Amino acid sequence: MDFVCDDAFLERYSRHILLPEVGVAGQLRIRRAKVLVVGAGGLGSPAALYLAAAGVGVLGVADADVVDLSNLQRQILHATPDIGAPKVASAARRIRALNPDVEVVTHAQYLTAANIADVVSRYDFVVEGVDNFPSKYLVNDACVLAGVPFSMGGILQFVGQTMTVLPGETACYRCVMGEPPTGKIPTCASAGVFGAIAGMLGSIQAAEALKHITGAGRPLLDALLCFDAAAMDFMKSPVRRDPACRVCGAHGDIRTLSDVAGPVCAGARRACAPDAPKTP
């Protein structure tokens, strides 16, 4: 990717460049990076905005949903005039307005076992921001099999949790969570969510992506970060890779992708196909 490292570049990203852990070399790595945000919702919104502000060269946004009035309490990529518009369209407008340096690639489609591998393989890092377990497991499995590092995230009510995965080196989502849950699972649509925690967690996920790209700091590897914003308590728990994991274990039986069966998120029936990614 050719571009000019001119005075405007140095000024726009000066606060990054001043950091010894980033510098010009790190900012150039950000400029050359390709990051996919799965879900332009509560988590994907702040993640995409901070990645765009940081100057990620190619920013992919995958979402097949349209903007709904109830989204606007936390999904800050979108505004009131965007109601009824495809989320990827309003996301692209907002990102380009924030930073025209960024190439926005939109994926206005449901990510399924049939197409997710092709999409994921185009990127250096994936930020997952969906709100149903079948989609989370699908993103995990696709990234692990493709060898693409990724950040998992989830929020509900006042609580958030996230982890970062380096396929083949660290614990993956299946290692920590086991098999997908069954039965009725509470979601933001059914149990509610404190809007600001979406910003908290999505920003953490953006930071994890940028740390991976630049090599700055210590990523959230082999650890699950949980917080309860009601008490403002944070806890980081160590996790370990499961040798018997079905996708990253030495003898795992998941070597090709399949759509994971499980409960569909509440409130998703209008715009979300069964078990397809839906944004929190």
PyRosetta script that sets phi, psi and omega in degrees:
from pyrosetta import init, pose_from_sequence

init()
pose = pose_from_sequence("MDFVCDDAFLERYSRHILLPEVGVAGQLRIRRAKVLVVGAGGLGSPAALYLAAAGVGVLGVADADVVDLSNLQRQILHATPDIGAPKVASAARRIRALNPDVEVVTHAQYLTAANIADVVSRYDFVVEGVDNFPSKYLVNDACVLAGVPFSMGGILQFVGQTMTVLPGETACYRCVMGEPPTGKIPTCASAGVFGAIAGMLGSIQAAEALKHITGAGRPLLDALLCFDAAAMDFMKSPVRRDPACRVCGAHGDIRTLSDVAGPVCAGARRACAPDAPKTP")
pose.set_psi(1, 115.4)
pose.set_omega(1, -177.9)
pose.set_phi(2, -91.4)
pose.set_psi(2, 136.7)
pose.set_omega(2, 175.3)
pose.set_phi(3, -160.7)
pose.set_psi(3, 167.6)
pose.set_omega(3, -176.6)
pose.set_phi(4, -100.9)
pose.set_psi(4, 124.4)
pose.set_omega(4, 175.5)
pose.set_phi(5, -87.0)
pose.set_psi(5, 78.0)
pose.set_omega(5, -171.8)
pose.set_phi(6, -102.5)
pose.set_psi(6, -171.3)
pose.set_omega(6, -178.4)
pose.set_phi(7, -62.0)
pose.set_psi(7, -36.8)
pose.set_omega(7, 179.6)
pose.set_phi(8, -64.5)
pose.set_psi(8, -40.8)
pose.set_omega(8, 176.8)
pose.set_phi(9, -60.6)
pose.set_psi(9, -47.6)
pose.set_omega(9, -178.2)
pose.set_phi(10, -64.7)
pose.set_psi(10, -34.7)
pose.set_omega(10, 179.5)
pose.set_phi(11, -75.0)
pose.set_psi(11, -46.2)
pose.set_omega(11, -177.9)
pose.set_phi(12, -58.6)
pose.set_psi(12, -41.8)
pose.set_omega(12, -174.2)
pose.set_phi(13, -105.8)
pose.set_psi(13, 22.4)
pose.set_omega(13, -173.8)
pose.set_phi(14, -60.5)
pose.set_psi(14, -35.6)
pose.set_omega(14, -177.1)
pose.set_phi(15, -71.6)
pose.set_psi(15, -27.6)
pose.set_omega(15, 170.6)
pose.set_phi(16, -72.6)
pose.set_psi(16, -46.5)
pose.set_omega(16, -174.4)
pose.set_phi(17, -62.3)
pose.set_psi(17, -30.1)
pose.set_omega(17, 178.1)
pose.set_phi(18, -67.5)
pose.set_psi(18, -21.2)
pose.set_omega(18, -179.4)
pose.set_phi(19, -75.9)
pose.set_psi(19, 123.9)
pose.set_omega(19, 179.3)
pose.set_phi(20, -57.4)
pose.set_psi(20, -30.5)
pose.set_omega(20, -178.6)
pose.set_phi(21, -74.8)
pose.set_psi(21, -14.2)
pose.set_omega(21, -179.1)
pose.set_phi(22, -113.6)
pose.set_psi(22, -70.7)
pose.set_omega(22, 179.3)
pose.set_phi(23, 64.2)
pose.set_psi(23, -173.1)
pose.set_omega(23, 179.0)
pose.set_phi(24, -64.4)
pose.set_psi(24, -40.9)
pose.set_omega(24, -178.1)
pose.set_phi(25, -61.5)
pose.set_psi(25, -43.5)
pose.set_omega(25, 178.6)
pose.set_phi(26, -66.2)
pose.set_psi(26, -39.0)
pose.set_omega(26, 178.8)
pose.set_phi(27, -66.4)
pose.set_psi(27, -34.2)
pose.set_omega(27, 176.0)
pose.set_phi(28, -67.5)
pose.set_psi(28, -35.0)
pose.set_omega(28, 175.5)
pose.set_phi(29, -64.9)
pose.set_psi(29, -39.2)
pose.set_omega(29, 175.7)
pose.set_phi(30, -61.5)
pose.set_psi(30, -43.5)
pose.set_omega(30, -177.9)
pose.set_phi(31, -62.6)
pose.set_psi(31, -30.2)
pose.set_omega(31, -178.5)
pose.set_phi(32, -91.7)
pose.set_psi(32, -5.8)
pose.set_omega(32, -173.9)
pose.set_phi(33, -80.1)
pose.set_psi(33, 154.6)
pose.set_omega(33, 175.4)
pose.set_phi(34, -123.4)
pose.set_psi(34, 118.7)
pose.set_omega(34, -177.1)
pose.set_phi(35, -123.2)
pose.set_psi(35, 134.9)
pose.set_omega(35, 177.0)
pose.set_phi(36, -106.1)
pose.set_psi(36, 128.6)
pose.set_omega(36, 173.1)
pose.set_phi(37, -105.8)
pose.set_psi(37, 116.3)
pose.set_omega(37, -179.9)
pose.set_phi(38, -94.5)
pose.set_psi(38, 104.4)
pose.set_omega(38, -177.8)
pose.set_phi(39, 105.8)
pose.set_psi(39, 112.9)
pose.set_omega(39, 179.0)
pose.set_phi(40, -97.1)
pose.set_psi(40, 50.7)
pose.set_omega(40, -175.8)
pose.set_phi(41, -115.2)
pose.set_psi(41, -136.8)
pose.set_omega(41, -173.6)
pose.set_phi(42, -63.0)
pose.set_psi(42, -42.5)
pose.set_omega(42, 178.5)
pose.set_phi(43, -85.7)
pose.set_psi(43, -42.3)
pose.set_omega(43, -178.8)
pose.set_phi(44, -64.1)
pose.set_psi(44, -29.7)
pose.set_omega(44, -178.6)
pose.set_phi(45, -62.7)
pose.set_psi(45, -59.9)
pose.set_omega(45, 179.6)
pose.set_phi(46, -65.4)
pose.set_psi(46, -34.9)
pose.set_omega(46, 178.8)
pose.set_phi(47, -61.2)
pose.set_psi(47, -47.8)
pose.set_omega(47, -178.9)
pose.set_phi(48, -64.4)
pose.set_psi(48, -41.1)
pose.set_omega(48, -178.7)
pose.set_phi(49, -64.8)
pose.set_psi(49, -42.9)
pose.set_omega(49, -179.9)
pose.set_phi(50, -72.5)
pose.set_psi(50, -33.7)
pose.set_omega(50, 175.8)
pose.set_phi(51, -67.0)
pose.set_psi(51, -39.5)
pose.set_omega(51, 177.0)
pose.set_phi(52, -65.8)
pose.set_psi(52, -45.2)
pose.set_omega(52, 179.3)
pose.set_phi(53, -61.0)
pose.set_psi(53, -33.8)
pose.set_omega(53, 179.9)
pose.set_phi(54, -73.2)
pose.set_psi(54, -16.2)
pose.set_omega(54, 176.9)
pose.set_phi(55, 94.1)
pose.set_psi(55, 25.5)
pose.set_omega(55, 175.7)
pose.set_phi(56, -56.0)
pose.set_psi(56, 131.9)
pose.set_omega(56, -172.7)
pose.set_phi(57, -64.6)
pose.set_psi(57, -48.2)
pose.set_omega(57, 178.4)
pose.set_phi(58, -125.6)
pose.set_psi(58, 122.7)
pose.set_omega(58, -179.2)
pose.set_phi(59, -120.1)
pose.set_psi(59, 110.5)
pose.set_omega(59, 177.3)
pose.set_phi(60, -90.5)
pose.set_psi(60, 141.5)
pose.set_omega(60, 177.2)
pose.set_phi(61, -129.3)
pose.set_psi(61, 119.3)
pose.set_omega(61, -178.8)
pose.set_phi(62, -112.6)
pose.set_psi(62, 120.6)
pose.set_omega(62, 178.2)
pose.set_phi(63, -169.7)
pose.set_psi(63, 134.6)
pose.set_omega(63, 179.2)
pose.set_phi(64, -106.1)
pose.set_psi(64, 6.2)
pose.set_omega(64, -174.8)
pose.set_phi(65, -88.7)
pose.set_psi(65, 169.1)
pose.set_omega(65, 172.7)
pose.set_phi(66, -114.1)
pose.set_psi(66, 158.5)
pose.set_omega(66, -178.2)
pose.set_phi(67, -72.1)
pose.set_psi(67, 130.7)
pose.set_omega(67, 178.8)
pose.set_phi(68, -118.0)
pose.set_psi(68, 152.4)
pose.set_omega(68, -179.4)
pose.set_phi(69, -55.4)
pose.set_psi(69, -38.4)
pose.set_omega(69, -178.2)
pose.set_phi(70, -68.4)
pose.set_psi(70, -16.2)
pose.set_omega(70, 178.6)
pose.set_phi(71, -71.0)
pose.set_psi(71, -28.6)
pose.set_omega(71, -165.6)
pose.set_phi(72, -71.7)
pose.set_psi(72, -10.1)
pose.set_omega(72, 177.3)
pose.set_phi(73, -69.6)
pose.set_psi(73, -17.6)
pose.set_omega(73, -176.0)
pose.set_phi(74, -148.6)
pose.set_psi(74, -18.9)
pose.set_omega(74, -174.4)
pose.set_phi(75, -92.8)
pose.set_psi(75, 83.6)
pose.set_omega(75, -165.5)
pose.set_phi(76, -77.9)
pose.set_psi(76, -0.8)
pose.set_omega(76, 169.9)
pose.set_phi(77, -68.8)
pose.set_psi(77, -21.6)
pose.set_omega(77, -170.0)
pose.set_phi(78, -114.2)
pose.set_psi(78, 154.1)
pose.set_omega(78, -179.6)
pose.set_phi(79, -127.1)
pose.set_psi(79, 169.3)
pose.set_omega(79, -177.0)
pose.set_phi(80, -54.1)
pose.set_psi(80, -42.2)
pose.set_omega(80, 178.1)
pose.set_phi(81, -64.6)
pose.set_psi(81, -13.5)
pose.set_omega(81, -178.8)
pose.set_phi(82, -84.8)
pose.set_psi(82, -5.4)
pose.set_omega(82, -177.5)
pose.set_phi(83, -55.7)
pose.set_psi(83, 128.5)
pose.set_omega(83, -178.9)
pose.set_phi(84, 92.3)
pose.set_psi(84, -13.3)
pose.set_omega(84, -179.9)
pose.set_phi(85, -86.6)
pose.set_psi(85, 154.5)
pose.set_omega(85, 174.4)
pose.set_phi(86, -59.3)
pose.set_psi(86, 136.8)
pose.set_omega(86, -179.2)
pose.set_phi(87, -60.8)
pose.set_psi(87, -36.8)
pose.set_omega(87, -179.2)
pose.set_phi(88, -65.8)
pose.set_psi(88, -30.1)
pose.set_omega(88, 179.6)
pose.set_phi(89, -70.8)
pose.set_psi(89, -46.9)
pose.set_omega(89, 179.4)
pose.set_phi(90, -68.7)
pose.set_psi(90, -33.8)
pose.set_omega(90, 177.0)
pose.set_phi(91, -63.7)
pose.set_psi(91, -45.1)
pose.set_omega(91, -179.1)
pose.set_phi(92, -62.7)
pose.set_psi(92, -40.8)
pose.set_omega(92, 178.6)
pose.set_phi(93, -62.1)
pose.set_psi(93, -44.6)
pose.set_omega(93, -177.6)
pose.set_phi(94, -66.6)
pose.set_psi(94, -42.7)
pose.set_omega(94, -179.1)
pose.set_phi(95, -65.1)
pose.set_psi(95, -44.2)
pose.set_omega(95, -179.1)
pose.set_phi(96, -66.8)
pose.set_psi(96, -33.7)
pose.set_omega(96, 176.9)
pose.set_phi(97, -68.2)
pose.set_psi(97, -36.2)
pose.set_omega(97, 179.5)
pose.set_phi(98, -71.1)
pose.set_psi(98, -43.6)
pose.set_omega(98, -175.5)
pose.set_phi(99, -150.3)
pose.set_psi(99, 99.5)
pose.set_omega(99, 179.9)
pose.set_phi(100, -69.0)
pose.set_psi(100, -8.8)
pose.set_omega(100, 175.1)
pose.set_phi(101, -66.4)
pose.set_psi(101, -24.4)
pose.set_omega(101, -171.5)
pose.set_phi(102, -85.9)
pose.set_psi(102, 132.2)
pose.set_omega(102, 171.5)
pose.set_phi(103, -88.4)
pose.set_psi(103, 117.7)
pose.set_omega(103, -178.6)
pose.set_phi(104, -97.2)
pose.set_psi(104, 127.2)
pose.set_omega(104, 176.5)
pose.set_phi(105, -115.1)
pose.set_psi(105, 120.9)
pose.set_omega(105, -177.6)
pose.set_phi(106, -101.5)
pose.set_psi(106, 139.6)
pose.set_omega(106, 176.2)
pose.set_phi(107, -122.5)
pose.set_psi(107, 88.8)
pose.set_omega(107, -177.0)
pose.set_phi(108, -87.3)
pose.set_psi(108, 65.8)
pose.set_omega(108, -175.3)
pose.set_phi(109, -151.1)
pose.set_psi(109, 156.0)
pose.set_omega(109, 171.3)
pose.set_phi(110, -72.9)
pose.set_psi(110, 129.8)
pose.set_omega(110, 175.8)
pose.set_phi(111, -84.5)
pose.set_psi(111, 120.2)
pose.set_omega(111, -177.7)
pose.set_phi(112, -129.0)
pose.set_psi(112, 175.9)
pose.set_omega(112, 178.4)
pose.set_phi(113, -59.5)
pose.set_psi(113, -25.1)
pose.set_omega(113, -176.8)
pose.set_phi(114, -76.8)
pose.set_psi(114, -26.2)
pose.set_omega(114, -173.4)
pose.set_phi(115, -126.9)
pose.set_psi(115, -12.9)
pose.set_omega(115, -170.8)
pose.set_phi(116, -68.1)
pose.set_psi(116, -34.4)
pose.set_omega(116, -178.7)
pose.set_phi(117, -61.9)
pose.set_psi(117, -41.4)
pose.set_omega(117, 179.4)
pose.set_phi(118, -64.3)
pose.set_psi(118, -39.7)
pose.set_omega(118, -179.0)
pose.set_phi(119, -69.8)
pose.set_psi(119, -50.8)
pose.set_omega(119, -176.1)
pose.set_phi(120, -60.3)
pose.set_psi(120, -37.9)
pose.set_omega(120, -174.9)
pose.set_phi(121, -65.4)
pose.set_psi(121, -12.4)
pose.set_omega(121, -179.3)
pose.set_phi(122, -84.4)
pose.set_psi(122, -5.9)
pose.set_omega(122, -170.2)
pose.set_phi(123, -121.1)
pose.set_psi(123, 160.3)
pose.set_omega(123, 179.3)
pose.set_phi(124, -90.3)
pose.set_psi(124, -22.7)
pose.set_omega(124, -176.9)
pose.set_phi(125, -156.5)
pose.set_psi(125, 146.3)
pose.set_omega(125, -179.2)
pose.set_phi(126, -123.9)
pose.set_psi(126, 133.8)
pose.set_omega(126, 172.0)
pose.set_phi(127, -107.5)
pose.set_psi(127, 116.9)
pose.set_omega(127, -178.8)
pose.set_phi(128, -94.0)
pose.set_psi(128, 127.5)
pose.set_omega(128, -179.4)
pose.set_phi(129, -139.3)
pose.set_psi(129, 46.3)
pose.set_omega(129, 179.8)
pose.set_phi(130, -102.1)
pose.set_psi(130, 168.8)
pose.set_omega(130, -173.4)
pose.set_phi(131, -124.2)
pose.set_psi(131, 24.6)
pose.set_omega(131, 173.1)
pose.set_phi(132, -135.8)
pose.set_psi(132, 147.4)
pose.set_omega(132, -172.8)
pose.set_phi(133, -64.0)
pose.set_psi(133, -42.2)
pose.set_omega(133, 178.6)
pose.set_phi(134, -54.7)
pose.set_psi(134, -41.2)
pose.set_omega(134, -179.5)
pose.set_phi(135, -70.8)
pose.set_psi(135, -37.7)
pose.set_omega(135, 177.7)
pose.set_phi(136, -61.4)
pose.set_psi(136, -44.7)
pose.set_omega(136, 179.2)
pose.set_phi(137, -66.1)
pose.set_psi(137, -36.5)
pose.set_omega(137, 178.6)
pose.set_phi(138, -64.7)
pose.set_psi(138, -45.1)
pose.set_omega(138, 177.9)
pose.set_phi(139, -62.4)
pose.set_psi(139, -44.4)
pose.set_omega(139, 178.3)
pose.set_phi(140, -57.0)
pose.set_psi(140, -51.6)
pose.set_omega(140, -175.4)
pose.set_phi(141, -64.3)
pose.set_psi(141, -41.2)
pose.set_omega(141, -179.5)
pose.set_phi(142, -63.7)
pose.set_psi(142, -43.6)
pose.set_omega(142, -179.2)
pose.set_phi(143, -68.6)
pose.set_psi(143, -41.8)
pose.set_omega(143, 179.1)
pose.set_phi(144, -62.1)
pose.set_psi(144, -47.0)
pose.set_omega(144, -178.5)
pose.set_phi(145, -67.2)
pose.set_psi(145, -30.6)
pose.set_omega(145, 179.6)
pose.set_phi(146, -86.8)
pose.set_psi(146, -11.3)
pose.set_omega(146, -178.3)
pose.set_phi(147, 72.3)
pose.set_psi(147, 28.9)
pose.set_omega(147, -178.4)
pose.set_phi(148, -101.8)
pose.set_psi(148, 121.8)
pose.set_omega(148, 178.2)
pose.set_phi(149, -61.6)
pose.set_psi(149, 150.0)
pose.set_omega(149, -176.5)
pose.set_phi(150, -155.8)
pose.set_psi(150, 162.0)
pose.set_omega(150, 175.9)
pose.set_phi(151, -117.0)
pose.set_psi(151, 127.6)
pose.set_omega(151, 175.1)
pose.set_phi(152, -99.1)
pose.set_psi(152, 144.4)
pose.set_omega(152, 178.7)
pose.set_phi(153, -149.1)
pose.set_psi(153, 151.1)
pose.set_omega(153, 176.9)
pose.set_phi(154, -154.5)
pose.set_psi(154, 146.5)
pose.set_omega(154, 178.0)
pose.set_phi(155, -136.4)
pose.set_psi(155, 152.6)
pose.set_omega(155, 174.2)
pose.set_phi(156, -162.8)
pose.set_psi(156, 130.0)
pose.set_omega(156, -178.7)
pose.set_phi(157, 54.8)
pose.set_psi(157, -108.8)
pose.set_omega(157, 180.0)
pose.set_phi(158, -108.3)
pose.set_psi(158, 6.1)
pose.set_omega(158, -169.3)
pose.set_phi(159, -111.3)
pose.set_psi(159, 141.8)
pose.set_omega(159, 174.7)
pose.set_phi(160, -136.3)
pose.set_psi(160, 154.1)
pose.set_omega(160, 175.7)
pose.set_phi(161, -149.5)
pose.set_psi(161, 149.5)
pose.set_omega(161, -178.3)
pose.set_phi(162, -155.8)
pose.set_psi(162, 155.8)
pose.set_omega(162, 174.2)
pose.set_phi(163, -151.6)
pose.set_psi(163, 155.6)
pose.set_omega(163, 178.1)
pose.set_phi(164, -115.5)
pose.set_psi(164, 142.1)
pose.set_omega(164, -173.3)
pose.set_phi(165, -126.3)
pose.set_psi(165, 130.4)
pose.set_omega(165, 168.0)
pose.set_phi(166, -108.0)
pose.set_psi(166, 103.6)
pose.set_omega(166, -175.7)
pose.set_phi(167, -54.2)
pose.set_psi(167, 135.3)
pose.set_omega(167, 179.3)
pose.set_phi(168, 84.9)
pose.set_psi(168, -9.8)
pose.set_omega(168, -177.9)
pose.set_phi(169, -122.1)
pose.set_psi(169, -35.0)
pose.set_omega(169, -173.9)
pose.set_phi(170, -126.7)
pose.set_psi(170, 171.1)
pose.set_omega(170, 176.2)
pose.set_phi(171, -60.9)
pose.set_psi(171, 140.9)
pose.set_omega(171, 175.3)
pose.set_phi(172, -103.5)
pose.set_psi(172, 179.7)
pose.set_omega(172, -177.3)
pose.set_phi(173, -61.3)
pose.set_psi(173, -39.1)
pose.set_omega(173, 179.2)
pose.set_phi(174, -67.0)
pose.set_psi(174, -35.7)
pose.set_omega(174, 178.4)
pose.set_phi(175, -57.5)
pose.set_psi(175, -39.0)
pose.set_omega(175, -174.6)
pose.set_phi(176, -85.3)
pose.set_psi(176, -42.0)
pose.set_omega(176, -171.7)
pose.set_phi(177, -97.5)
pose.set_psi(177, -14.2)
pose.set_omega(177, -177.3)
pose.set_phi(178, 72.2)
pose.set_psi(178, -146.9)
pose.set_omega(178, -179.3)
pose.set_phi(179, -76.5)
pose.set_psi(179, 152.7)
pose.set_omega(179, 179.9)
pose.set_phi(180, -57.7)
pose.set_psi(180, 140.7)
pose.set_omega(180, 179.0)
pose.set_phi(181, -71.0)
pose.set_psi(181, 159.4)
pose.set_omega(181, 177.3)
pose.set_phi(182, -123.2)
pose.set_psi(182, 168.0)
pose.set_omega(182, 179.4)
pose.set_phi(183, 87.5)
pose.set_psi(183, -166.7)
pose.set_omega(183, -177.2)
pose.set_phi(184, -78.6)
pose.set_psi(184, 123.9)
pose.set_omega(184, -179.2)
pose.set_phi(185, -116.6)
pose.set_psi(185, 124.8)
pose.set_omega(185, 178.2)
pose.set_phi(186, -66.0)
pose.set_psi(186, 142.4)
pose.set_omega(186, 178.4)
pose.set_phi(187, -130.1)
pose.set_psi(187, 174.6)
pose.set_omega(187, 177.0)
pose.set_phi(188, -58.2)
pose.set_psi(188, -36.0)
pose.set_omega(188, -178.5)
pose.set_phi(189, -68.7)
pose.set_psi(189, -26.6)
pose.set_omega(189, -177.6)
pose.set_phi(190, -104.2)
pose.set_psi(190, -28.3)
pose.set_omega(190, -175.3)
pose.set_phi(191, -114.0)
pose.set_psi(191, -12.0)
pose.set_omega(191, 178.5)
pose.set_phi(192, 89.5)
pose.set_psi(192, 164.2)
pose.set_omega(192, 177.8)
pose.set_phi(193, -152.9)
pose.set_psi(193, 137.4)
pose.set_omega(193, 175.9)
pose.set_phi(194, -76.1)
pose.set_psi(194, 112.8)
pose.set_omega(194, -166.5)
pose.set_phi(195, -53.1)
pose.set_psi(195, -40.4)
pose.set_omega(195, -174.8)
pose.set_phi(196, -65.3)
pose.set_psi(196, -23.2)
pose.set_omega(196, -178.9)
pose.set_phi(197, -70.7)
pose.set_psi(197, -22.5)
pose.set_omega(197, 174.0)
pose.set_phi(198, -63.0)
pose.set_psi(198, -40.7)
pose.set_omega(198, 177.0)
pose.set_phi(199, -65.4)
pose.set_psi(199, -39.0)
pose.set_omega(199, 179.0)
pose.set_phi(200, -61.5)
pose.set_psi(200, -50.0)
pose.set_omega(200, -174.0)
pose.set_phi(201, -74.8)
pose.set_psi(201, -41.4)
pose.set_omega(201, 178.9)
pose.set_phi(202, -61.5)
pose.set_psi(202, -35.6)
pose.set_omega(202, 177.4)
pose.set_phi(203, -67.1)
pose.set_psi(203, -38.7)
pose.set_omega(203, 175.9)
pose.set_phi(204, -62.0)
pose.set_psi(204, -41.6)
pose.set_omega(204, 179.8)
pose.set_phi(205, -64.9)
pose.set_psi(205, -39.1)
pose.set_omega(205, 176.1)
pose.set_phi(206, -62.8)
pose.set_psi(206, -41.5)
pose.set_omega(206, 178.6)
pose.set_phi(207, -62.2)
pose.set_psi(207, -39.1)
pose.set_omega(207, 178.1)
pose.set_phi(208, -63.7)
pose.set_psi(208, -41.3)
pose.set_omega(208, 177.9)
pose.set_phi(209, -62.3)
pose.set_psi(209, -45.4)
pose.set_omega(209, -178.2)
pose.set_phi(210, -68.7)
pose.set_psi(210, -36.3)
pose.set_omega(210, 175.6)
pose.set_phi(211, -63.6)
pose.set_psi(211, -41.2)
pose.set_omega(211, 178.3)
pose.set_phi(212, -63.1)
pose.set_psi(212, -43.7)
pose.set_omega(212, -177.3)
pose.set_phi(213, -65.5)
pose.set_psi(213, -43.8)
pose.set_omega(213, -174.1)
pose.set_phi(214, -89.8)
pose.set_psi(214, -21.1)
pose.set_omega(214, -173.6)
pose.set_phi(215, 82.7)
pose.set_psi(215, 6.7)
pose.set_omega(215, -179.5)
pose.set_phi(216, -77.6)
pose.set_psi(216, 144.9)
pose.set_omega(216, 172.9)
pose.set_phi(217, 67.0)
pose.set_psi(217, -163.3)
pose.set_omega(217, -178.6)
pose.set_phi(218, -123.5)
pose.set_psi(218, 113.6)
pose.set_omega(218, -178.4)
pose.set_phi(219, -63.9)
pose.set_psi(219, 164.2)
pose.set_omega(219, -178.5)
pose.set_phi(220, -84.0)
pose.set_psi(220, 67.9)
pose.set_omega(220, -176.6)
pose.set_phi(221, -100.3)
pose.set_psi(221, 142.3)
pose.set_omega(221, -178.6)
pose.set_phi(222, 51.3)
pose.set_psi(222, 38.2)
pose.set_omega(222, 179.2)
pose.set_phi(223, -153.5)
pose.set_psi(223, 144.6)
pose.set_omega(223, 176.3)
pose.set_phi(224, -113.3)
pose.set_psi(224, 116.7)
pose.set_omega(224, 178.1)
pose.set_phi(225, -93.1)
pose.set_psi(225, 123.5)
pose.set_omega(225, 178.2)
pose.set_phi(226, -123.8)
pose.set_psi(226, 143.3)
pose.set_omega(226, 173.5)
pose.set_phi(227, -140.7)
pose.set_psi(227, 150.8)
pose.set_omega(227, 175.7)
pose.set_phi(228, -118.9)
pose.set_psi(228, 104.2)
pose.set_omega(228, -175.4)
pose.set_phi(229, -69.3)
pose.set_psi(229, -20.9)
pose.set_omega(229, 178.6)
pose.set_phi(230, -61.8)
pose.set_psi(230, -39.7)
pose.set_omega(230, 178.0)
pose.set_phi(231, -105.1)
pose.set_psi(231, -6.0)
pose.set_omega(231, -174.4)
pose.set_phi(232, 54.2)
pose.set_psi(232, 48.2)
pose.set_omega(232, 175.7)
pose.set_phi(233, -102.6)
pose.set_psi(233, 133.7)
pose.set_omega(233, 176.6)
pose.set_phi(234, -118.0)
pose.set_psi(234, 141.2)
pose.set_omega(234, 178.3)
pose.set_phi(235, -142.3)
pose.set_psi(235, 130.8)
pose.set_omega(235, 176.0)
pose.set_phi(236, -113.1)
pose.set_psi(236, 117.4)
pose.set_omega(236, -176.7)
pose.set_phi(237, -108.6)
pose.set_psi(237, 132.3)
pose.set_omega(237, 176.9)
pose.set_phi(238, -68.4)
pose.set_psi(238, 142.6)
pose.set_omega(238, 174.3)
pose.set_phi(239, -129.3)
pose.set_psi(239, 162.5)
pose.set_omega(239, -179.2)
pose.set_phi(240, -133.3)
pose.set_psi(240, 154.3)
pose.set_omega(240, 178.2)
pose.set_phi(241, -66.4)
pose.set_psi(241, 135.1)
pose.set_omega(241, -178.6)
pose.set_phi(242, -92.7)
pose.set_psi(242, 114.8)
pose.set_omega(242, 179.8)
pose.set_phi(243, -58.8)
pose.set_psi(243, -23.9)
pose.set_omega(243, -179.1)
pose.set_phi(244, -96.6)
pose.set_psi(244, 9.8)
pose.set_omega(244, 179.9)
pose.set_phi(245, -56.6)
pose.set_psi(245, 137.5)
pose.set_omega(245, -175.2)
pose.set_phi(246, -71.0)
pose.set_psi(246, -19.9)
pose.set_omega(246, -178.0)
pose.set_phi(247, -111.8)
pose.set_psi(247, -36.3)
pose.set_omega(247, -178.2)
pose.set_phi(248, -110.0)
pose.set_psi(248, -3.2)
pose.set_omega(248, 177.1)
pose.set_phi(249, -73.1)
pose.set_psi(249, 157.2)
pose.set_omega(249, -177.3)
pose.set_phi(250, -59.6)
pose.set_psi(250, -30.7)
pose.set_omega(250, -178.6)
pose.set_phi(251, -116.0)
pose.set_psi(251, 27.0)
pose.set_omega(251, 179.9)
pose.set_phi(252, -61.2)
pose.set_psi(252, 145.4)
pose.set_omega(252, -177.7)
pose.set_phi(253, -97.6)
pose.set_psi(253, -1.4)
pose.set_omega(253, 177.5)
pose.set_phi(254, -94.3)
pose.set_psi(254, 102.6)
pose.set_omega(254, 178.1)
pose.set_phi(255, -120.1)
pose.set_psi(255, -11.8)
pose.set_omega(255, 171.2)
pose.set_phi(256, -131.3)
pose.set_psi(256, 153.0)
pose.set_omega(256, -174.7)
pose.set_phi(257, -81.5)
pose.set_psi(257, 145.8)
pose.set_omega(257, 171.5)
pose.set_phi(258, -144.1)
pose.set_psi(258, 151.4)
pose.set_omega(258, 179.1)
pose.set_phi(259, -70.8)
pose.set_psi(259, 126.6)
pose.set_omega(259, -175.0)
pose.set_phi(260, -80.5)
pose.set_psi(260, 129.5)
pose.set_omega(260, 177.4)
pose.set_phi(261, -74.9)
pose.set_psi(261, 146.4)
pose.set_omega(261, 178.4)
pose.set_phi(262, 170.2)
pose.set_psi(262, 176.4)
pose.set_omega(262, -178.6)
pose.set_phi(263, -68.3)
pose.set_psi(263, 140.4)
pose.set_omega(263, 176.3)
pose.set_phi(264, -83.9)
pose.set_psi(264, 142.6)
pose.set_omega(264, -178.5)
pose.set_phi(265, -62.1)
pose.set_psi(265, 140.2)
pose.set_omega(265, 179.9)
pose.set_phi(266, -62.4)
pose.set_psi(266, 141.7)
pose.set_omega(266, 177.0)
pose.set_phi(267, 80.7)
pose.set_psi(267, 6.5)
pose.set_omega(267, -174.3)
pose.set_phi(268, -98.0)
pose.set_psi(268, 0.3)
pose.set_omega(268, -169.0)
pose.set_phi(269, -69.0)
pose.set_psi(269, -26.5)
pose.set_omega(269, -178.0)
pose.set_phi(270, -68.1)
pose.set_psi(270, -44.3)
pose.set_omega(270, -169.7)
pose.set_phi(271, -123.3)
pose.set_psi(271, 4.0)
pose.set_omega(271, -173.7)
pose.set_phi(272, -128.2)
pose.set_psi(272, 121.7)
pose.set_omega(272, 176.9)
pose.set_phi(273, -66.5)
pose.set_psi(273, 155.8)
pose.set_omega(273, -178.5)
pose.set_phi(274, -52.3)
pose.set_psi(274, 127.8)
pose.set_omega(274, 175.3)
pose.set_phi(275, 65.5)
pose.set_psi(275, 13.7)
pose.set_omega(275, 175.9)
pose.set_phi(276, -88.0)
pose.set_psi(276, 157.3)
pose.set_omega(276, -178.5)
pose.set_phi(277, -56.2)
pose.set_psi(277, 130.3)
pose.set_omega(277, 176.8)
pose.set_phi(278, -128.6)
pose.set_psi(278, 136.4)
pose.set_omega(278, -172.6)
pose.set_phi(279, -88.6)
pose.set_psi(279, 140.7)
pose.set_omega(279, -177.6)
pose.set_phi(280, -70.8)
pose.dump_pdb("model.pdb")
